């Protein structure tokens, strides 16, 4: 049990990456990938232009459908960029932000292995940002899909920025980082309660392989860590009510923020 003053969220974010292993928008002029493979519907062809701005971590991309008449064109531009990433021992994250000159246009990035494209887990991100979690794997390519609707002969302009592949924090880093207690909280649960002070005092407890019961007295909210491998199927009851602030703490254990004080009966 830990006072909340020791709790630190270690979630990587698009604006604060933990360990970047690939930065798409920081290419130097000598190392830019070629952007190719435009596919269109309603029009026979389209042209693509791009300009890398490494200093601002941006790439500006323009797609211009080429048609004989000024018709509205639905198009997509598929761009595959090779990467070489060794399989890490922790979750991988793909984050990016973008804006476009035409409503209804968008950019989608995703990671691929030689055999499959995993389904990412979308995470909470700041406005205009996309932030996806991927399982650990040796990814070999990054696919960019530009989509939208345009009037033939008029470009749709995109700005892609802060496109990172980054790593989460591995267990060894967390376990050797005392005295802070690091938690993985994709929904921002640590904001549910704040406080300093001492951890609660124990009045008695009983634990088996699958269940623990304890009587506590708490003067401030606190973080309870149960040193079992994290699983969303675990639950914690506090005075008969389910605690929904379930987190992954210290590299992979079940934890809950107990936002209550006084005499507490805890079961998990």
Secondary structure, DSSP 8 states (H G I E B T S, - for coil): -EEGGGEEE----SSS-SEEEEEGGG--GGG------EEEESSSEEEEEEEEEGGGTEEEEEEEEE-SS--EEEEEEEEEEE------SS-EEEEEEEEESSTT-EEEEEEE-SS-----EE----TTEEEEEE-S----EEEEEEEEEEETTSEEEEEEEEEEEEE---HHHHHTSTTSEEEE-TT-GGGG----S---EEEEEEE-SS-EEEEEEESS-EEEEEEEE--TT---EETTEE---EEEETTTEEEEEE---EEEEEE-
